[in-house]
């Protein structure tokens, strides 16, 4: 790579870092417009090419969006970007599926405990809707639509993380749920016991609705320990169900 290109890249990254610092330091909210291209070029004393490379870097970081006719705006934080990157790392790692469930156990126990203290009525309704939707999919032989059941299953845990009221718990839960959604979608054996999953979700929801932190903790522990016991003796290639 020519020295001039390297220098331009370093300069564009410096500009991107400066703009990023402005966004974070000033607490700019989603939708807030950044200065115009000309204003930014003058401020940083850089060419249009360098500035556009800097903005492209910020887009890749998920910090800004560029819309024709609207300019550059602070982006709504999208945790799915982080989730997808982390999920890819999990797929490429040498860790086992039971080890991933151990991580989920550690996070979800705190998620449920916090949710019992912070859940809203709207979130209780959403959790209940997930359970009801899952019930409607259950048949004597399993489920009518395994992917639809998977969607409600994972969504229950996603709403639970949001109900914790802790944005960091929600953030670290996203890549795990993203990975599990993708993983189970390719396993024909999922779900092996949908009725049991729904019953355990109902127990978790009941405890959270009653603001019973101990019961919420015990309910999620029971739910996840069943999964850990199921998967611990097997290898990743044999795993088929939650």
Residue, then its C-alpha position, 0 to 999 in steps of 0.5 A: x500500500x502506497x505511503x500516501x494511502x497509509x497516511x490518508x487512512x491514519x488521518x481519516x481514523x484520527x478524524x473518526x476518533x475525534x468525531x466519535x469523542x464529540x458524540x460521546x462527550x456531548x451525549x448526542x442522542x439518536x437523530x442529532x445531525x452532525x455539522x455539514x461536510x464542509x464544516x467538518x472539512x474546515x474544522x479538521x483541515x482535511x480533504x473531502x476524501x479523508x472526511x468521507x473515509x472517516x464518516x464511513x468508519x463511523x458508519x461501520x462502528x454503528x455510530x452514525x447514519x448517512x441519508x441522502x437529503x438528511x446528511x449525517x446523523x447520530x445512529x440509534x444504537x443497534x446491539x444486533x451489530x455487536x451481537x452478530x460480531x460476538x456470535x461469529x466469534x463464538x462460532x469460531x471459538x474452541x469452546x463447547x456448547x455446555x460452556x456457552x450455557x454456563x455463561x448464559x446461566x451466570x447472566x440470566x440468573x442476574x437478569x431474572x433477579x433484576x427483572x423481578x424488581x424492574x419489569x413493567x406491566x407492558x413487558x409482563x404482557x409481552x412475556x405472556x404473549x410469547x408464552x401463549x404463542x408458544x403454547x398455540x404451536x404445541x401439538x401432541x407430536x411436538x410443534x407445528x412450526x419449530x422455527x416459530x416456536x424457537x422465535x418465541x422461545x428466544x424472544x422470551x429471553x430477549x424481553x426478559x433481558x430488557x425487563x432487567x432494567x440494566x442496559x449492560x445485561x441486555x447488551x451482553x445477553x444479545x449475542x448469546x440469544x443471537x447465537x442460540x437462535x441461529x444454532x437451534x434453527x439448524x438442529x432438527x431435534x429442536x425442540x424435544x420438550x416444548x411443553x416443559x419449556x413453556x411451563x418453565x417460562x410460566x414459572x419464571x414469569x409468575x415469579x417476576x410478576x410477583x416481584x419475588x426475586x428469590x423465586x425468579x432466581x430459583x425458576x431460572x436456575x431450574x430452567x437452565x440447570x436442566x439444559x446444562x444437565x442435558x448438554x454436559x455429557x455430549x459433544x457440540x456435534x450432538x447438541x440439538x435442543x434447548 
